[in-house]
Amino acid sequence: MEPMKPMEPMKPMEPMKPMKAEKPWWPGDLGSPSSSGSQNETRYAYFDDAHRLVVDRDGEVTTYDTGSHRIQGFGQQQSGDSAMRFQTESGTVDLSTLKTVG
């Protein structure tokens, strides 16, 4: 029986390639959102300083003017009308009450 041969040294790992930043799905002129999220097939991005809310439902992106509302939380009904609502300092507001922009 032959003796075991020594193992070859391990090669160093290749450095990872930097990850590419994902392009935003909202209009670029709005910058970075104050808050963003998604639920089911709906994504939202809220831009407090610009008073804008951008919603992507099944690939259709719509921008809304939030006016004097300062959004503090989002919710979407799971069944029925699937209306999107958000919480403000003055209570719950339905997305359908906001004006669309552009």
MARBA-3410 file (N, C-alpha, C, O; in Angstrom, 1 decimal):
102
0.8,-1.2,0.0,0.0,0.0,0.0,0.9,1.2,0.0,1.8,1.4,0.8 ~ 0.5,2.2,-0.9,1.3,3.4,-1.0,0.9,4.4,0.0,-0.3,4.5,0.4 ~ 1.8,5.2,0.5,1.4,6.3,1.5,0.5,7.4,0.8,0.7,7.6,-0.5 ~ -0.3,8.0,1.5,-1.1,9.1,0.9,-0.3,10.3,0.5,0.7,10.6,1.1 ~ -0.7,10.9,-0.6,0.0,12.1,-1.1,-0.6,13.3,-0.4,-1.8,13.3,-0.1
0.2,14.3,-0.1,-0.3,15.5,0.5,-1.3,16.2,-0.4,-1.2,16.2,-1.6 ~ -2.3,16.9,0.2,-3.3,17.6,-0.5,-2.6,18.9,-1.1,-1.7,19.5,-0.5 ~ -3.2,19.3,-2.3,-2.7,20.5,-2.8,-3.4,21.7,-2.1,-4.5,21.6,-1.7 ~ -2.7,22.8,-2.0,-3.3,23.9,-1.3,-4.6,24.4,-2.0,-4.6,24.4,-3.3 ~ -5.5,25.0,-1.3,-6.7,25.5,-1.9,-6.4,26.8,-2.7,-5.5,27.6,-2.2
-7.1,27.0,-3.8,-6.9,28.2,-4.5,-7.8,29.3,-3.8,-8.8,29.0,-3.3 ~ -7.3,30.6,-3.9,-8.1,31.6,-3.3,-9.4,31.8,-4.0,-9.5,31.6,-5.2 ~ -10.4,32.3,-3.3,-11.7,32.5,-3.9,-11.6,33.8,-4.8,-10.8,34.7,-4.5 ~ -12.4,33.7,-5.9,-12.4,34.9,-6.8,-13.3,36.0,-6.1,-14.3,35.6,-5.4 ~ -12.9,37.2,-6.2,-13.7,38.3,-5.5,-15.1,38.4,-6.2,-15.2,38.1,-7.4
-16.1,38.7,-5.4,-17.4,38.8,-6.0,-17.5,40.1,-6.8,-16.9,41.1,-6.5 ~ -18.3,40.0,-7.9,-18.5,41.1,-8.7,-19.5,42.0,-8.0,-20.5,41.5,-7.4 ~ -19.4,43.4,-8.1,-20.3,44.2,-7.4,-21.7,44.0,-8.0,-21.9,43.8,-9.2 ~ -22.7,44.1,-7.1,-24.1,44.0,-7.5,-24.5,45.3,-8.2,-24.1,46.4,-7.8 ~ -25.3,45.2,-9.3,-25.8,46.3,-10.0,-27.1,46.8,-9.3,-27.9,46.0,-8.9
-27.1,48.1,-9.1,-28.3,48.7,-8.5,-29.5,48.5,-9.4,-29.4,48.7,-10.6 ~ -30.6,48.1,-8.8,-31.9,48.0,-9.6,-32.4,49.3,-9.9,-32.4,50.3,-9.1 ~ -32.8,49.5,-11.2,-33.4,50.8,-11.6,-34.7,51.0,-10.9,-35.5,50.0,-10.8 ~ -35.0,52.2,-10.4,-36.3,52.4,-9.8,-37.4,52.3,-10.8,-37.3,52.6,-11.9 ~ -38.6,51.8,-10.3,-39.7,51.7,-11.2,-40.6,53.0,-11.2,-41.5,53.1,-12.0
-40.3,53.9,-10.3,-41.0,55.2,-10.2,-40.3,56.2,-11.0,-39.1,56.0,-11.4 ~ -40.9,57.4,-11.3,-40.2,58.4,-12.1,-39.0,58.9,-11.4,-39.0,59.2,-10.2 ~ -37.9,58.9,-12.1,-36.6,59.2,-11.5,-36.4,60.6,-11.0,-35.7,60.8,-10.0 ~ -37.2,61.6,-11.5,-37.1,62.9,-11.0,-37.6,63.1,-9.5,-37.4,64.1,-8.9 ~ -38.3,62.1,-9.0,-38.8,62.1,-7.6,-37.7,61.8,-6.6,-37.8,62.0,-5.4
-36.6,61.2,-7.1,-35.5,60.8,-6.2,-35.8,59.6,-5.4,-36.4,58.6,-5.9 ~ -35.3,59.5,-4.2,-35.5,58.3,-3.3,-36.8,58.5,-2.5,-37.1,59.6,-2.0 ~ -37.6,57.4,-2.4,-38.8,57.5,-1.6,-38.6,57.6,-0.1,-37.6,57.1,0.4 ~ -39.5,58.3,0.6,-39.5,58.3,2.1,-39.9,56.9,2.6,-39.4,56.5,3.7 ~ -40.8,56.3,1.9,-41.2,54.9,2.2,-41.6,54.2,1.0,-42.1,54.8,0.0
-41.5,52.9,1.0,-41.9,52.1,-0.1,-42.2,50.7,0.4,-41.8,50.3,1.4 ~ -43.0,49.9,-0.4,-43.3,48.6,-0.1,-44.2,47.9,-1.1,-44.4,48.5,-2.2 ~ -44.6,46.7,-0.8,-45.5,46.0,-1.8,-46.3,45.0,-1.0,-46.0,44.6,0.1 ~ -47.4,44.7,-1.7,-48.4,43.7,-1.2,-49.1,43.1,-2.4,-49.6,43.9,-3.2 ~ -49.1,41.8,-2.5,-49.7,41.1,-3.6,-49.1,41.7,-4.9,-47.9,41.6,-5.0
-49.9,42.1,-5.8,-49.4,42.6,-7.1,-49.3,44.1,-7.1,-49.3,44.7,-8.2 ~ -49.2,44.8,-6.0,-49.2,46.2,-5.9,-47.9,46.7,-5.2,-47.6,46.2,-4.1 ~ -47.2,47.7,-5.8,-46.1,48.3,-5.2,-46.4,49.8,-5.0,-47.2,50.4,-5.7 ~ -45.8,50.4,-3.9,-46.0,51.8,-3.7,-44.7,52.4,-3.3,-43.8,51.8,-2.7 ~ -44.5,53.7,-3.6,-43.4,54.5,-3.2,-43.9,55.9,-2.8,-44.6,56.5,-3.6
-43.6,56.4,-1.6,-44.2,57.6,-1.1,-43.0,58.6,-1.0,-42.0,58.3,-0.5 ~ -43.2,59.8,-1.6,-42.2,60.9,-1.6,-42.8,62.1,-0.8,-43.5,62.9,-1.4 ~ -42.5,62.1,0.5,-43.1,63.1,1.4,-42.8,64.5,0.9,-43.7,65.3,0.9 ~ -41.5,64.8,0.6,-41.2,66.2,0.3,-41.9,66.7,-1.0,-42.2,67.9,-1.1 ~ -42.1,65.8,-2.0,-42.7,66.1,-3.2,-44.2,66.0,-3.2,-44.9,66.4,-4.1
-44.8,65.5,-2.1,-46.2,65.3,-1.9,-46.7,64.3,-3.0,-47.8,64.6,-3.7 ~ -46.0,63.3,-3.3,-46.4,62.3,-4.3,-46.4,60.9,-3.8,-45.6,60.5,-2.9 ~ -47.3,60.1,-4.3,-47.4,58.7,-4.1,-47.5,58.0,-5.4,-48.3,58.3,-6.2 ~ -46.6,57.1,-5.7,-46.5,56.4,-6.9,-46.9,54.9,-6.6,-46.4,54.3,-5.8 ~ -47.9,54.4,-7.4,-48.4,53.1,-7.2,-48.3,52.3,-8.5,-48.7,52.8,-9.6
-47.8,51.1,-8.4,-47.7,50.2,-9.6,-48.6,49.0,-9.3,-48.3,48.2,-8.4 ~ -49.7,48.9,-10.1,-50.6,47.8,-10.0,-50.5,47.0,-11.3,-50.9,47.5,-12.3 ~ -50.0,45.8,-11.1,-49.9,44.9,-12.3,-49.2,45.6,-13.5,-49.6,45.4,-14.6 ~ -48.1,46.4,-13.2,-47.3,47.0,-14.3,-47.8,48.3,-14.7,-47.2,49.0,-15.5 ~ -49.0,48.8,-14.2,-49.5,50.1,-14.5,-49.1,51.1,-13.4,-49.6,51.0,-12.3
-48.2,52.0,-13.7,-47.7,53.0,-12.8,-48.5,54.3,-12.8,-48.6,54.9,-13.9 ~ -49.0,54.7,-11.6,-49.8,55.9,-11.5,-49.2,56.8,-10.4,-48.8,56.3,-9.3 ~ -49.1,58.1,-10.7,-48.6,59.0,-9.7,-49.7,59.9,-9.2,-50.6,60.4,-9.9 ~ -49.8,60.0,-7.8,-50.9,60.7,-7.2,-50.3,61.9,-6.4,-49.2,61.8,-5.9 ~ -51.1,63.0,-6.3,-50.7,64.1,-5.5,-51.3,63.9,-4.1,-52.5,63.7,-4.0
-50.5,63.8,-3.1,-51.0,63.5,-1.7,-51.4,64.8,-1.0,-52.0,64.8,0.1 ~ -51.2,66.0,-1.7,-51.7,67.2,-1.1,-51.2,67.5,0.3,-50.0,67.3,0.5 ~ -52.0,67.8,1.2,-51.6,68.0,2.6,-51.5,66.8,3.5,-51.1,66.9,4.6 ~ -51.8,65.6,2.9,-51.7,64.4,3.6,-50.3,64.0,3.9,-49.4,64.0,3.0 ~ -49.9,63.6,5.1,-48.6,63.1,5.4,-48.9,61.6,5.7,-49.4,61.3,6.8
-48.5,60.7,4.8,-48.8,59.3,4.9,-47.9,58.7,6.0,-46.7,58.9,6.1 ~ -48.6,57.9,6.9,-47.9,57.2,8.0,-47.9,55.7,7.9,-47.1,55.0,8.5 ~ -48.8,55.2,7.1,-49.0,53.7,6.9,-49.9,53.4,5.8,-50.7,54.2,5.4 ~ -49.7,52.2,5.2,-50.4,51.7,4.1,-51.2,50.5,4.4,-50.8,49.7,5.3 ~ -52.3,50.2,3.6,-53.0,49.0,3.8,-53.8,48.7,2.5,-54.2,49.6,1.8
-54.0,47.4,2.3,-54.7,47.0,1.1,-55.7,45.9,1.5,-55.3,44.9,2.1 ~ -56.9,46.1,1.2,-57.9,45.1,1.6,-57.6,43.8,0.8,-57.4,43.8,-0.4 ~ -57.7,42.6,1.5,-57.3,41.4,0.9,-58.4,40.8,0.0,-58.1,40.0,-0.9 ~ -59.6,41.2,0.2,-60.7,40.6,-0.7,-61.7,41.7,-1.0,-61.6,42.8,-0.4 ~ -62.6,41.5,-1.8,-63.6,42.5,-2.2,-63.1,43.5,-3.1,-62.6,43.1,-4.2
-63.1,44.8,-2.8,-62.7,45.8,-3.7,-61.2,46.0,-3.8,-60.8,46.7,-4.7 ~ -60.4,45.4,-3.0,-59.0,45.5,-2.9,-58.5,47.0,-3.0,-57.5,47.3,-3.6 ~ -59.3,47.9,-2.4,-58.9,49.3,-2.3,-57.7,49.5,-1.5,-57.5,48.8,-0.5 ~ -56.9,50.4,-1.9,-55.7,50.8,-1.1,-56.0,52.0,-0.3,-56.6,53.0,-0.7 ~ -55.7,51.9,1.0,-55.9,53.0,1.9,-54.6,53.3,2.7,-53.7,52.4,2.8
-54.5,54.5,3.2,-53.4,54.8,4.0,-53.8,55.7,5.2,-54.8,56.3,5.2 ~ -52.9,55.6,6.2,-53.1,56.3,7.4,-52.4,57.6,7.4,-51.2,57.7,6.9 ~ -53.1,58.7,7.8,-52.5,60.0,7.9,-52.7,60.5,9.4,-53.3,59.8,10.2 ~ -52.2,61.7,9.7,-52.4,62.2,11.0,-53.8,62.5,11.3,-54.3,62.7,12.4 ~ -54.6,62.6,10.2,-56.1,63.0,10.3,-57.0,61.8,10.1,-58.2,61.9,10.0
-56.4,60.6,10.0,-57.2,59.4,9.8,-56.9,58.6,8.5,-55.9,58.8,7.9 ~ -57.9,57.7,8.2,-57.7,56.8,7.0,-58.2,57.5,5.7,-59.2,58.2,5.7 ~ -57.4,57.5,4.7,-57.7,58.1,3.4,-57.7,57.0,2.3,-56.7,56.2,2.3 ~ -58.7,57.0,1.4,-58.7,56.0,0.3,-57.9,56.6,-0.9,-58.0,57.8,-1.2 ~ -57.2,55.7,-1.5,-56.4,56.1,-2.7,-57.2,56.8,-3.8,-56.8,57.7,-4.4
-58.5,56.3,-3.9,-59.3,56.8,-5.0,-59.7,58.3,-4.8,-60.2,58.9,-5.7 ~ -59.4,58.8,-3.6,-59.7,60.3,-3.3,-58.6,61.2,-3.7,-58.8,62.4,-3.7 ~ -57.5,60.7,-4.1,-56.3,61.5,-4.5,-56.4,61.8,-6.0,-56.9,61.0,-6.8 ~ -55.9,63.0,-6.4,-55.8,63.4,-7.8,-54.6,62.7,-8.4,-53.5,62.6,-7.8 ~ -54.7,62.2,-9.7,-53.6,61.7,-10.4,-52.8,62.8,-11.0,-53.3,63.9,-11.3
-51.5,62.6,-11.2,-50.6,63.6,-11.7,-50.0,63.1,-13.0,-49.6,61.9,-13.0 ~ -49.9,63.9,-14.0,-49.2,63.5,-15.3,-49.9,62.4,-15.9,-49.5,61.9,-17.0
END
